[in-house]
Amino acid sequence: MGLGHVIGNDVAFVNVTPSFLLGGYCEALPRDRVVLEILEDIEPNEQIIRALEVLSAEGYRIALDDFVLQDHLLELVRIADIIK
């Protein structure tokens, strides 16, 4: 069953864990059909920030889920396309 069968013509918001993000699995998803949703408990270390910057530069949209602004999360705000 393909993604199009599940979401039709819509865009899917896909929760992304740090291991999924750093494991290179996001690239298996079609950038025009998904928004990569970063969960609220993620710790934005250097590796996470760099991976998100690369994905953003490749055309992936990034969303911050259940976001509450805190100083240590400002780098994520800079990268994000959507803040929920």
PDB file with SEQRES, HELIX, SHEET and CRYST1 records, atoms N, CA, C and O in Angstrom:
SEQRES   1 A   84  MET GLY LEU GLY HIS VAL ILE GLY ASN ASP VAL ALA PHE          
SEQRES   2 A   84  VAL ASN VAL THR PRO SER PHE LEU LEU GLY GLY TYR CYS          
SEQRES   3 A   84  GLU ALA LEU PRO ARG ASP ARG VAL VAL LEU GLU ILE LEU          
SEQRES   4 A   84  GLU ASP ILE GLU PRO ASN GLU GLN ILE ILE ARG ALA LEU          
SEQRES   5 A   84  GLU VAL LEU SER ALA GLU GLY TYR ARG ILE ALA LEU ASP          
SEQRES   6 A   84  ASP PHE VAL LEU GLN ASP HIS LEU LEU GLU LEU VAL ARG          
SEQRES   7 A   84  ILE ALA ASP ILE ILE LYS                                      
HELIX    1 AA1 LEU A    3  ILE A    7  1                                   5    
HELIX    2 AA2 PRO A   18  LEU A   22  1                                   5    
HELIX    3 AA3 TYR A   25  ALA A   28  5                                   4    
HELIX    4 AA4 GLU A   46  ALA A   57  1                                  12    
HELIX    5 AA5 ASP A   71  LEU A   73  5                                   3    
HELIX    6 AA6 LEU A   74  ILE A   79  1                                   6    
SHEET    1 AA1 4 ALA A  12  VAL A  16  0                                        
SHEET    2 AA1 4 VAL A  34  ILE A  38  1                                        
SHEET    3 AA1 4 ARG A  61  LEU A  64  1                                        
SHEET    4 AA1 4 ILE A  82  ILE A  83  1                                        
CRYST1    1.000    1.000    1.000  90.00  90.00  90.00 P 1           1          
ATOM      1  N   MET A   1       0.855  -1.153   0.000  1.00  0.00           N  
ATOM      2  CA  MET A   1       0.000   0.000   0.000  1.00  0.00           C  
ATOM      3  C   MET A   1       0.912   1.230   0.000  1.00  0.00           C  
ATOM      4  O   MET A   1       1.786   1.361   0.856  1.00  0.00           O  
ATOM      5  N   GLY A   2       0.705   2.112  -0.948  1.00  0.00           N  
ATOM      6  CA  GLY A   2       1.526   3.303  -1.056  1.00  0.00           C  
ATOM      7  C   GLY A   2       0.983   4.459  -0.228  1.00  0.00           C  
ATOM      8  O   GLY A   2      -0.158   4.430   0.233  1.00  0.00           O  
ATOM      9  N   LEU A   3       1.804   5.456  -0.053  1.00  0.00           N  
ATOM     10  CA  LEU A   3       1.422   6.637   0.708  1.00  0.00           C  
ATOM     11  C   LEU A   3       0.208   7.322   0.093  1.00  0.00           C  
ATOM     12  O   LEU A   3      -0.676   7.781   0.817  1.00  0.00           O  
ATOM     13  N   GLY A   4       0.158   7.395  -1.221  1.00  0.00           N  
ATOM     14  CA  GLY A   4      -0.968   8.021  -1.895  1.00  0.00           C  
ATOM     15  C   GLY A   4      -2.285   7.334  -1.588  1.00  0.00           C  
ATOM     16  O   GLY A   4      -3.327   7.986  -1.528  1.00  0.00           O  
ATOM     17  N   HIS A   5      -2.248   6.038  -1.396  1.00  0.00           N  
ATOM     18  CA  HIS A   5      -3.462   5.291  -1.058  1.00  0.00           C  
ATOM     19  C   HIS A   5      -3.962   5.676   0.338  1.00  0.00           C  
ATOM     20  O   HIS A   5      -5.167   5.703   0.588  1.00  0.00           O  
ATOM     21  N   VAL A   6      -3.032   5.970   1.234  1.00  0.00           N  
ATOM     22  CA  VAL A   6      -3.381   6.302   2.611  1.00  0.00           C  
ATOM     23  C   VAL A   6      -3.839   7.751   2.745  1.00  0.00           C  
ATOM     24  O   VAL A   6      -4.832   8.023   3.420  1.00  0.00           O  
ATOM     25  N   ILE A   7      -3.122   8.693   2.105  1.00  0.00           N  
ATOM     26  CA  ILE A   7      -3.417  10.117   2.314  1.00  0.00           C  
ATOM     27  C   ILE A   7      -4.079  10.800   1.127  1.00  0.00           C  
ATOM     28  O   ILE A   7      -4.433  11.977   1.204  1.00  0.00           O  
ATOM     29  N   GLY A   8      -4.248  10.072   0.036  1.00  0.00           N  
ATOM     30  CA  GLY A   8      -4.868  10.674  -1.142  1.00  0.00           C  
ATOM     31  C   GLY A   8      -4.019  11.815  -1.677  1.00  0.00           C  
ATOM     32  O   GLY A   8      -2.814  11.655  -1.875  1.00  0.00           O  
ATOM     33  N   ASN A   9      -4.637  12.964  -1.911  1.00  0.00           N  
ATOM     34  CA  ASN A   9      -3.911  14.126  -2.426  1.00  0.00           C  
ATOM     35  C   ASN A   9      -3.397  15.042  -1.323  1.00  0.00           C  
ATOM     36  O   ASN A   9      -2.837  16.103  -1.601  1.00  0.00           O  
ATOM     37  N   ASP A  10      -3.586  14.634  -0.079  1.00  0.00           N  
ATOM     38  CA  ASP A  10      -3.176  15.453   1.058  1.00  0.00           C  
ATOM     39  C   ASP A  10      -1.701  15.258   1.380  1.00  0.00           C  
ATOM     40  O   ASP A  10      -1.001  14.475   0.738  1.00  0.00           O  
ATOM     41  N   VAL A  11      -1.255  15.984   2.381  1.00  0.00           N  
ATOM     42  CA  VAL A  11       0.117  15.889   2.879  1.00  0.00           C  
ATOM     43  C   VAL A  11       0.072  15.192   4.230  1.00  0.00           C  
ATOM     44  O   VAL A  11      -0.805  15.470   5.048  1.00  0.00           O  
ATOM     45  N   ALA A  12       1.009  14.294   4.462  1.00  0.00           N  
ATOM     46  CA  ALA A  12       1.072  13.567   5.732  1.00  0.00           C  
ATOM     47  C   ALA A  12       2.054  14.247   6.682  1.00  0.00           C  
ATOM     48  O   ALA A  12       3.159  14.613   6.283  1.00  0.00           O  
ATOM     49  N   PHE A  13       1.650  14.414   7.933  1.00  0.00           N  
ATOM     50  CA  PHE A  13       2.550  14.858   8.988  1.00  0.00           C  
ATOM     51  C   PHE A  13       3.091  13.602   9.650  1.00  0.00           C  
ATOM     52  O   PHE A  13       2.331  12.809  10.205  1.00  0.00           O  
ATOM     53  N   VAL A  14       4.404  13.422   9.590  1.00  0.00           N  
ATOM     54  CA  VAL A  14       5.038  12.202  10.080  1.00  0.00           C  
ATOM     55  C   VAL A  14       5.895  12.535  11.291  1.00  0.00           C  
ATOM     56  O   VAL A  14       6.846  13.310  11.195  1.00  0.00           O  
ATOM     57  N   ASN A  15       5.550  11.938  12.444  1.00  0.00           N  
ATOM     58  CA  ASN A  15       6.372  12.116  13.640  1.00  0.00           C  
ATOM     59  C   ASN A  15       7.737  11.488  13.418  1.00  0.00           C  
ATOM     60  O   ASN A  15       7.848  10.348  12.969  1.00  0.00           O  
ATOM     61  N   VAL A  16       8.766  12.245  13.738  1.00  0.00           N  
ATOM     62  CA  VAL A  16      10.134  11.802  13.494  1.00  0.00           C  
ATOM     63  C   VAL A  16      10.890  11.751  14.817  1.00  0.00           C  
ATOM     64  O   VAL A  16      10.997  12.757  15.519  1.00  0.00           O  
ATOM     65  N   THR A  17      11.406  10.592  15.148  1.00  0.00           N  
ATOM     66  CA  THR A  17      12.218  10.428  16.356  1.00  0.00           C  
ATOM     67  C   THR A  17      13.671  10.791  16.031  1.00  0.00           C  
ATOM     68  O   THR A  17      14.052  10.830  14.861  1.00  0.00           O  
ATOM     69  N   PRO A  18      14.471  11.052  17.047  1.00  0.00           N  
ATOM     70  CA  PRO A  18      15.894  11.322  16.775  1.00  0.00           C  
ATOM     71  C   PRO A  18      16.580  10.190  16.022  1.00  0.00           C  
ATOM     72  O   PRO A  18      17.373  10.449  15.117  1.00  0.00           O  
ATOM     73  N   SER A  19      16.293   8.939  16.377  1.00  0.00           N  
ATOM     74  CA  SER A  19      16.958   7.819  15.689  1.00  0.00           C  
ATOM     75  C   SER A  19      16.510   7.722  14.227  1.00  0.00           C  
ATOM     76  O   SER A  19      17.317   7.383  13.361  1.00  0.00           O  
ATOM     77  N   PHE A  20      15.250   8.013  13.943  1.00  0.00           N  
ATOM     78  CA  PHE A  20      14.760   8.016  12.561  1.00  0.00           C  
ATOM     79  C   PHE A  20      15.436   9.139  11.780  1.00  0.00           C  
ATOM     80  O   PHE A  20      15.863   8.948  10.641  1.00  0.00           O  
ATOM     81  N   LEU A  21      15.525  10.296  12.398  1.00  0.00           N  
ATOM     82  CA  LEU A  21      16.147  11.462  11.771  1.00  0.00           C  
ATOM     83  C   LEU A  21      17.627  11.226  11.498  1.00  0.00           C  
ATOM     84  O   LEU A  21      18.097  11.452  10.383  1.00  0.00           O  
ATOM     85  N   LEU A  22      18.358  10.777  12.505  1.00  0.00           N  
ATOM     86  CA  LEU A  22      19.802  10.599  12.368  1.00  0.00           C  
ATOM     87  C   LEU A  22      20.170   9.337  11.597  1.00  0.00           C  
ATOM     88  O   LEU A  22      21.298   9.205  11.121  1.00  0.00           O  
ATOM     89  N   GLY A  23      19.224   8.410  11.471  1.00  0.00           N  
ATOM     90  CA  GLY A  23      19.483   7.184  10.724  1.00  0.00           C  
ATOM     91  C   GLY A  23      19.345   7.350   9.220  1.00  0.00           C  
ATOM     92  O   GLY A  23      19.602   6.409   8.470  1.00  0.00           O  
ATOM     93  N   GLY A  24      18.946   8.525   8.772  1.00  0.00           N  
ATOM     94  CA  GLY A  24      18.819   8.775   7.341  1.00  0.00           C  
ATOM     95  C   GLY A  24      17.529   8.261   6.726  1.00  0.00           C  
ATOM     96  O   GLY A  24      17.416   8.195   5.502  1.00  0.00           O  
ATOM     97  N   TYR A  25      16.557   7.895   7.548  1.00  0.00           N  
ATOM     98  CA  TYR A  25      15.318   7.321   7.042  1.00  0.00           C  
ATOM     99  C   TYR A  25      14.359   8.346   6.439  1.00  0.00           C  
ATOM    100  O   TYR A  25      13.494   7.991   5.638  1.00  0.00           O  
ATOM    101  N   CYS A  26      14.508   9.601   6.816  1.00  0.00           N  
ATOM    102  CA  CYS A  26      13.601  10.632   6.298  1.00  0.00           C  
ATOM    103  C   CYS A  26      13.676  10.730   4.779  1.00  0.00           C  
ATOM    104  O   CYS A  26      12.675  11.014   4.120  1.00  0.00           O  
ATOM    105  N   GLU A  27      14.852  10.498   4.232  1.00  0.00           N  
ATOM    106  CA  GLU A  27      15.041  10.603   2.787  1.00  0.00           C  
ATOM    107  C   GLU A  27      14.239   9.563   2.005  1.00  0.00           C  
ATOM    108  O   GLU A  27      14.076   9.694   0.792  1.00  0.00           O  
ATOM    109  N   ALA A  28      13.740   8.538   2.682  1.00  0.00           N  
ATOM    110  CA  ALA A  28      12.902   7.533   2.022  1.00  0.00           C  
ATOM    111  C   ALA A  28      11.474   8.048   1.802  1.00  0.00           C  
ATOM    112  O   ALA A  28      10.697   7.449   1.058  1.00  0.00           O  
ATOM    113  N   LEU A  29      11.142   9.154   2.452  1.00  0.00           N  
ATOM    114  CA  LEU A  29       9.809   9.736   2.329  1.00  0.00           C  
ATOM    115  C   LEU A  29       9.796  10.790   1.224  1.00  0.00           C  
ATOM    116  O   LEU A  29      10.775  11.521   1.071  1.00  0.00           O  
ATOM    117  N   PRO A  30       8.732  10.885   0.463  1.00  0.00           N  
ATOM    118  CA  PRO A  30       8.672  11.871  -0.622  1.00  0.00           C  
ATOM    119  C   PRO A  30       8.507  13.287  -0.061  1.00  0.00           C  
ATOM    120  O   PRO A  30       7.517  13.584   0.608  1.00  0.00           O  
ATOM    121  N   ARG A  31       9.474  14.149  -0.338  1.00  0.00           N  
ATOM    122  CA  ARG A  31       9.489  15.490   0.261  1.00  0.00           C  
ATOM    123  C   ARG A  31       8.280  16.336  -0.104  1.00  0.00           C  
ATOM    124  O   ARG A  31       7.934  17.264   0.627  1.00  0.00           O  
ATOM    125  N   ASP A  32       7.641  16.037  -1.207  1.00  0.00           N  
ATOM    126  CA  ASP A  32       6.473  16.829  -1.605  1.00  0.00           C  
ATOM    127  C   ASP A  32       5.179  16.314  -0.986  1.00  0.00           C  
ATOM    128  O   ASP A  32       4.128  16.931  -1.158  1.00  0.00           O  
ATOM    129  N   ARG A  33       5.236  15.201  -0.273  1.00  0.00           N  
ATOM    130  CA  ARG A  33       4.020  14.592   0.286  1.00  0.00           C  
ATOM    131  C   ARG A  33       4.002  14.530   1.805  1.00  0.00           C  
ATOM    132  O   ARG A  33       2.994  14.148   2.400  1.00  0.00           O  
ATOM    133  N   VAL A  34       5.126  14.909   2.445  1.00  0.00           N  
ATOM    134  CA  VAL A  34       5.198  14.798   3.899  1.00  0.00           C  
ATOM    135  C   VAL A  34       5.710  16.091   4.525  1.00  0.00           C  
ATOM    136  O   VAL A  34       6.400  16.891   3.892  1.00  0.00           O  
ATOM    137  N   VAL A  35       5.347  16.261   5.785  1.00  0.00           N  
ATOM    138  CA  VAL A  35       5.957  17.266   6.658  1.00  0.00           C  
ATOM    139  C   VAL A  35       6.576  16.469   7.796  1.00  0.00           C  
ATOM    140  O   VAL A  35       5.902  15.669   8.443  1.00  0.00           O  
ATOM    141  N   LEU A  36       7.848  16.691   8.032  1.00  0.00           N  
ATOM    142  CA  LEU A  36       8.539  15.987   9.106  1.00  0.00           C  
ATOM    143  C   LEU A  36       8.236  16.698  10.416  1.00  0.00           C  
ATOM    144  O   LEU A  36       8.581  17.866  10.594  1.00  0.00           O  
ATOM    145  N   GLU A  37       7.592  15.990  11.324  1.00  0.00           N  
ATOM    146  CA  GLU A  37       7.109  16.584  12.565  1.00  0.00           C  
ATOM    147  C   GLU A  37       8.047  16.201  13.709  1.00  0.00           C  
ATOM    148  O   GLU A  37       8.182  15.031  14.066  1.00  0.00           O  
ATOM    149  N   ILE A  38       8.691  17.231  14.272  1.00  0.00           N  
ATOM    150  CA  ILE A  38       9.638  17.033  15.356  1.00  0.00           C  
ATOM    151  C   ILE A  38       8.871  17.110  16.677  1.00  0.00           C  
ATOM    152  O   ILE A  38       8.185  18.096  16.948  1.00  0.00           O  
ATOM    153  N   LEU A  39       8.990  16.084  17.478  1.00  0.00           N  
ATOM    154  CA  LEU A  39       8.237  16.004  18.725  1.00  0.00           C  
ATOM    155  C   LEU A  39       8.788  16.955  19.780  1.00  0.00           C  
ATOM    156  O   LEU A  39       9.948  17.364  19.727  1.00  0.00           O  
ATOM    157  N   GLU A  40       7.942  17.292  20.727  1.00  0.00           N  
ATOM    158  CA  GLU A  40       8.270  18.308  21.728  1.00  0.00           C  
ATOM    159  C   GLU A  40       9.380  17.907  22.689  1.00  0.00           C  
ATOM    160  O   GLU A  40       9.982  18.773  23.324  1.00  0.00           O  
ATOM    161  N   ASP A  41       9.661  16.624  22.809  1.00  0.00           N  
ATOM    162  CA  ASP A  41      10.679  16.187  23.766  1.00  0.00           C  
ATOM    163  C   ASP A  41      12.074  16.014  23.156  1.00  0.00           C  
ATOM    164  O   ASP A  41      12.984  15.525  23.824  1.00  0.00           O  
ATOM    165  N   ILE A  42      12.243  16.407  21.912  1.00  0.00           N  
ATOM    166  CA  ILE A  42      13.544  16.259  21.263  1.00  0.00           C  
ATOM    167  C   ILE A  42      14.542  17.263  21.835  1.00  0.00           C  
ATOM    168  O   ILE A  42      14.198  18.417  22.092  1.00  0.00           O  
ATOM    169  N   GLU A  43      15.770  16.813  22.031  1.00  0.00           N  
ATOM    170  CA  GLU A  43      16.845  17.684  22.490  1.00  0.00           C  
ATOM    171  C   GLU A  43      17.642  18.126  21.258  1.00  0.00           C  
ATOM    172  O   GLU A  43      18.284  17.302  20.606  1.00  0.00           O  
ATOM    173  N   PRO A  44      17.604  19.408  20.943  1.00  0.00           N  
ATOM    174  CA  PRO A  44      18.235  19.887  19.704  1.00  0.00           C  
ATOM    175  C   PRO A  44      19.755  20.008  19.826  1.00  0.00           C  
ATOM    176  O   PRO A  44      20.292  21.107  19.960  1.00  0.00           O  
ATOM    177  N   ASN A  45      20.431  18.871  19.779  1.00  0.00           N  
ATOM    178  CA  ASN A  45      21.891  18.906  19.821  1.00  0.00           C  
ATOM    179  C   ASN A  45      22.436  19.217  18.422  1.00  0.00           C  
ATOM    180  O   ASN A  45      21.676  19.382  17.468  1.00  0.00           O  
ATOM    181  N   GLU A  46      23.741  19.292  18.323  1.00  0.00           N  
ATOM    182  CA  GLU A  46      24.386  19.666  17.061  1.00  0.00           C  
ATOM    183  C   GLU A  46      24.018  18.720  15.912  1.00  0.00           C  
ATOM    184  O   GLU A  46      23.782  19.172  14.792  1.00  0.00           O  
ATOM    185  N   GLN A  47      23.968  17.428  16.181  1.00  0.00           N  
ATOM    186  CA  GLN A  47      23.622  16.444  15.143  1.00  0.00           C  
ATOM    187  C   GLN A  47      22.192  16.630  14.649  1.00  0.00           C  
ATOM    188  O   GLN A  47      21.937  16.585  13.446  1.00  0.00           O  
ATOM    189  N   ILE A  48      21.273  16.837  15.565  1.00  0.00           N  
ATOM    190  CA  ILE A  48      19.861  17.028  15.211  1.00  0.00           C  
ATOM    191  C   ILE A  48      19.698  18.281  14.369  1.00  0.00           C  
ATOM    192  O   ILE A  48      19.035  18.260  13.331  1.00  0.00           O  
ATOM    193  N   ILE A  49      20.301  19.370  14.816  1.00  0.00           N  
ATOM    194  CA  ILE A  49      20.198  20.636  14.080  1.00  0.00           C  
ATOM    195  C   ILE A  49      20.767  20.476  12.683  1.00  0.00           C  
ATOM    196  O   ILE A  49      20.141  20.910  11.715  1.00  0.00           O  
ATOM    197  N   ARG A  50      21.916  19.876  12.552  1.00  0.00           N  
ATOM    198  CA  ARG A  50      22.546  19.703  11.235  1.00  0.00           C  
ATOM    199  C   ARG A  50      21.675  18.829  10.331  1.00  0.00           C  
ATOM    200  O   ARG A  50      21.491  19.151   9.157  1.00  0.00           O  
ATOM    201  N   ALA A  51      21.143  17.741  10.856  1.00  0.00           N  
ATOM    202  CA  ALA A  51      20.292  16.854  10.046  1.00  0.00           C  
ATOM    203  C   ALA A  51      19.057  17.606   9.550  1.00  0.00           C  
ATOM    204  O   ALA A  51      18.663  17.455   8.393  1.00  0.00           O  
ATOM    205  N   LEU A  52      18.447  18.413  10.418  1.00  0.00           N  
ATOM    206  CA  LEU A  52      17.270  19.177  10.015  1.00  0.00           C  
ATOM    207  C   LEU A  52      17.620  20.252   8.987  1.00  0.00           C  
ATOM    208  O   LEU A  52      16.839  20.509   8.071  1.00  0.00           O  
ATOM    209  N   GLU A  53      18.772  20.874   9.129  1.00  0.00           N  
ATOM    210  CA  GLU A  53      19.205  21.865   8.140  1.00  0.00           C  
ATOM    211  C   GLU A  53      19.387  21.236   6.769  1.00  0.00           C  
ATOM    212  O   GLU A  53      18.993  21.816   5.757  1.00  0.00           O  
ATOM    213  N   VAL A  54      19.977  20.061   6.735  1.00  0.00           N  
ATOM    214  CA  VAL A  54      20.188  19.349   5.466  1.00  0.00           C  
ATOM    215  C   VAL A  54      18.840  18.977   4.851  1.00  0.00           C  
ATOM    216  O   VAL A  54      18.623  19.198   3.659  1.00  0.00           O  
ATOM    217  N   LEU A  55      17.950  18.424   5.638  1.00  0.00           N  
ATOM    218  CA  LEU A  55      16.634  18.039   5.118  1.00  0.00           C  
ATOM    219  C   LEU A  55      15.862  19.257   4.616  1.00  0.00           C  
ATOM    220  O   LEU A  55      15.210  19.193   3.574  1.00  0.00           O  
ATOM    221  N   SER A  56      15.931  20.350   5.345  1.00  0.00           N  
ATOM    222  CA  SER A  56      15.270  21.579   4.921  1.00  0.00           C  
ATOM    223  C   SER A  56      15.845  22.072   3.596  1.00  0.00           C  
ATOM    224  O   SER A  56      15.099  22.478   2.704  1.00  0.00           O  
ATOM    225  N   ALA A  57      17.152  22.038   3.470  1.00  0.00           N  
ATOM    226  CA  ALA A  57      17.805  22.457   2.227  1.00  0.00           C  
ATOM    227  C   ALA A  57      17.425  21.552   1.059  1.00  0.00           C  
ATOM    228  O   ALA A  57      17.424  21.990  -0.091  1.00  0.00           O  
ATOM    229  N   GLU A  58      17.100  20.291   1.351  1.00  0.00           N  
ATOM    230  CA  GLU A  58      16.680  19.339   0.323  1.00  0.00           C  
ATOM    231  C   GLU A  58      15.201  19.488  -0.039  1.00  0.00           C  
ATOM    232  O   GLU A  58      14.705  18.797  -0.928  1.00  0.00           O  
ATOM    233  N   GLY A  59      14.503  20.386   0.648  1.00  0.00           N  
ATOM    234  CA  GLY A  59      13.110  20.639   0.308  1.00  0.00           C  
ATOM    235  C   GLY A  59      12.079  20.030   1.236  1.00  0.00           C  
ATOM    236  O   GLY A  59      10.879  20.155   0.991  1.00  0.00           O  
ATOM    237  N   TYR A  60      12.518  19.380   2.290  1.00  0.00           N  
ATOM    238  CA  TYR A  60      11.572  18.832   3.268  1.00  0.00           C  
ATOM    239  C   TYR A  60      11.040  19.957   4.143  1.00  0.00           C  
ATOM    240  O   TYR A  60      11.777  20.872   4.510  1.00  0.00           O  
ATOM    241  N   ARG A  61       9.756  19.884   4.475  1.00  0.00           N  
ATOM    242  CA  ARG A  61       9.159  20.838   5.403  1.00  0.00           C  
ATOM    243  C   ARG A  61       9.249  20.268   6.812  1.00  0.00           C  
ATOM    244  O   ARG A  61       9.036  19.077   7.039  1.00  0.00           O  
ATOM    245  N   ILE A  62       9.571  21.158   7.754  1.00  0.00           N  
ATOM    246  CA  ILE A  62       9.773  20.762   9.136  1.00  0.00           C  
ATOM    247  C   ILE A  62       8.706  21.427   9.997  1.00  0.00           C  
ATOM    248  O   ILE A  62       8.468  22.630   9.889  1.00  0.00           O  
ATOM    249  N   ALA A  63       8.064  20.631  10.854  1.00  0.00           N  
ATOM    250  CA  ALA A  63       7.072  21.153  11.797  1.00  0.00           C  
ATOM    251  C   ALA A  63       7.522  20.824  13.219  1.00  0.00           C  
ATOM    252  O   ALA A  63       8.080  19.757  13.474  1.00  0.00           O  
ATOM    253  N   LEU A  64       7.272  21.750  14.137  1.00  0.00           N  
ATOM    254  CA  LEU A  64       7.525  21.517  15.556  1.00  0.00           C  
ATOM    255  C   LEU A  64       6.184  21.222  16.216  1.00  0.00           C  
ATOM    256  O   LEU A  64       5.277  22.054  16.187  1.00  0.00           O  
ATOM    257  N   ASP A  65       6.061  20.047  16.805  1.00  0.00           N  
ATOM    258  CA  ASP A  65       4.806  19.590  17.380  1.00  0.00           C  
ATOM    259  C   ASP A  65       4.706  19.977  18.848  1.00  0.00           C  
ATOM    260  O   ASP A  65       5.688  19.873  19.583  1.00  0.00           O  
ATOM    261  N   ASP A  66       3.525  20.423  19.285  1.00  0.00           N  
ATOM    262  CA  ASP A  66       3.271  20.783  20.689  1.00  0.00           C  
ATOM    263  C   ASP A  66       4.364  21.695  21.239  1.00  0.00           C  
ATOM    264  O   ASP A  66       4.857  21.483  22.347  1.00  0.00           O  
ATOM    265  N   PHE A  67       4.734  22.690  20.478  1.00  0.00           N  
ATOM    266  CA  PHE A  67       5.889  23.520  20.774  1.00  0.00           C  
ATOM    267  C   PHE A  67       5.599  24.565  21.840  1.00  0.00           C  
ATOM    268  O   PHE A  67       4.568  25.238  21.819  1.00  0.00           O  
ATOM    269  N   VAL A  68       6.541  24.682  22.778  1.00  0.00           N  
ATOM    270  CA  VAL A  68       6.545  25.743  23.783  1.00  0.00           C  
ATOM    271  C   VAL A  68       7.922  26.396  23.697  1.00  0.00           C  
ATOM    272  O   VAL A  68       8.941  25.730  23.879  1.00  0.00           O  
ATOM    273  N   LEU A  69       7.951  27.698  23.421  1.00  0.00           N  
ATOM    274  CA  LEU A  69       9.215  28.397  23.223  1.00  0.00           C  
ATOM    275  C   LEU A  69      10.071  28.379  24.483  1.00  0.00           C  
ATOM    276  O   LEU A  69       9.624  28.720  25.578  1.00  0.00           O  
ATOM    277  N   GLN A  70      11.321  27.967  24.282  1.00  0.00           N  
ATOM    278  CA  GLN A  70      12.355  27.991  25.312  1.00  0.00           C  
ATOM    279  C   GLN A  70      13.651  28.369  24.623  1.00  0.00           C  
ATOM    280  O   GLN A  70      13.832  28.082  23.440  1.00  0.00           O  
ATOM    281  N   ASP A  71      14.547  29.005  25.342  1.00  0.00           N  
ATOM    282  CA  ASP A  71      15.784  29.503  24.738  1.00  0.00           C  
ATOM    283  C   ASP A  71      16.564  28.419  23.994  1.00  0.00           C  
ATOM    284  O   ASP A  71      17.079  28.669  22.904  1.00  0.00           O  
ATOM    285  N   HIS A  72      16.656  27.233  24.564  1.00  0.00           N  
ATOM    286  CA  HIS A  72      17.461  26.180  23.942  1.00  0.00           C  
ATOM    287  C   HIS A  72      16.809  25.616  22.665  1.00  0.00           C  
ATOM    288  O   HIS A  72      17.413  24.798  21.972  1.00  0.00           O  
ATOM    289  N   LEU A  73      15.587  26.052  22.359  1.00  0.00           N  
ATOM    290  CA  LEU A  73      14.889  25.570  21.162  1.00  0.00           C  
ATOM    291  C   LEU A  73      14.895  26.581  20.009  1.00  0.00           C  
ATOM    292  O   LEU A  73      14.299  26.328  18.963  1.00  0.00           O  
ATOM    293  N   LEU A  74      15.554  27.704  20.193  1.00  0.00           N  
ATOM    294  CA  LEU A  74      15.536  28.760  19.173  1.00  0.00           C  
ATOM    295  C   LEU A  74      16.114  28.302  17.836  1.00  0.00           C  
ATOM    296  O   LEU A  74      15.667  28.763  16.786  1.00  0.00           O  
ATOM    297  N   GLU A  75      17.075  27.425  17.856  1.00  0.00           N  
ATOM    298  CA  GLU A  75      17.630  26.895  16.595  1.00  0.00           C  
ATOM    299  C   GLU A  75      16.573  26.118  15.821  1.00  0.00           C  
ATOM    300  O   GLU A  75      16.541  26.172  14.592  1.00  0.00           O  
ATOM    301  N   LEU A  76      15.712  25.400  16.526  1.00  0.00           N  
ATOM    302  CA  LEU A  76      14.636  24.682  15.849  1.00  0.00           C  
ATOM    303  C   LEU A  76      13.645  25.647  15.217  1.00  0.00           C  
ATOM    304  O   LEU A  76      13.145  25.395  14.120  1.00  0.00           O  
ATOM    305  N   VAL A  77      13.362  26.734  15.892  1.00  0.00           N  
ATOM    306  CA  VAL A  77      12.443  27.743  15.356  1.00  0.00           C  
ATOM    307  C   VAL A  77      12.989  28.303  14.042  1.00  0.00           C  
ATOM    308  O   VAL A  77      12.238  28.530  13.094  1.00  0.00           O  
ATOM    309  N   ARG A  78      14.287  28.518  13.999  1.00  0.00           N  
ATOM    310  CA  ARG A  78      14.930  29.050  12.796  1.00  0.00           C  
ATOM    311  C   ARG A  78      14.744  28.112  11.602  1.00  0.00           C  
ATOM    312  O   ARG A  78      14.601  28.572  10.469  1.00  0.00           O  
ATOM    313  N   ILE A  79      14.745  26.836  11.843  1.00  0.00           N  
ATOM    314  CA  ILE A  79      14.675  25.836  10.773  1.00  0.00           C  
ATOM    315  C   ILE A  79      13.233  25.510  10.375  1.00  0.00           C  
ATOM    316  O   ILE A  79      12.958  25.203   9.215  1.00  0.00           O  
ATOM    317  N   ALA A  80      12.327  25.579  11.329  1.00  0.00           N  
ATOM    318  CA  ALA A  80      10.954  25.096  11.141  1.00  0.00           C  
ATOM    319  C   ALA A  80      10.172  25.919  10.128  1.00  0.00           C  
ATOM    320  O   ALA A  80      10.330  27.135  10.019  1.00  0.00           O  
ATOM    321  N   ASP A  81       9.327  25.214   9.396  1.00  0.00           N  
ATOM    322  CA  ASP A  81       8.358  25.850   8.479  1.00  0.00           C  
ATOM    323  C   ASP A  81       7.019  26.037   9.168  1.00  0.00           C  
ATOM    324  O   ASP A  81       6.272  26.962   8.851  1.00  0.00           O  
ATOM    325  N   ILE A  82       6.719  25.152  10.114  1.00  0.00           N  
ATOM    326  CA  ILE A  82       5.427  25.151  10.802  1.00  0.00           C  
ATOM    327  C   ILE A  82       5.687  24.952  12.288  1.00  0.00           C  
ATOM    328  O   ILE A  82       6.472  24.092  12.685  1.00  0.00           O  
ATOM    329  N   ILE A  83       5.013  25.764  13.107  1.00  0.00           N  
ATOM    330  CA  ILE A  83       5.088  25.582  14.556  1.00  0.00           C  
ATOM    331  C   ILE A  83       3.670  25.367  15.047  1.00  0.00           C  
ATOM    332  O   ILE A  83       2.791  26.201  14.833  1.00  0.00           O  
ATOM    333  N   LYS A  84       3.458  24.234  15.711  1.00  0.00           N  
ATOM    334  CA  LYS A  84       2.124  23.858  16.201  1.00  0.00           C  
ATOM    335  C   LYS A  84       2.061  24.003  17.707  1.00  0.00           C  
ATOM    336  O   LYS A  84       1.022  23.734  18.310  1.00  0.00           O  
TER     337      LYS A  84                                                      
END                                                                             
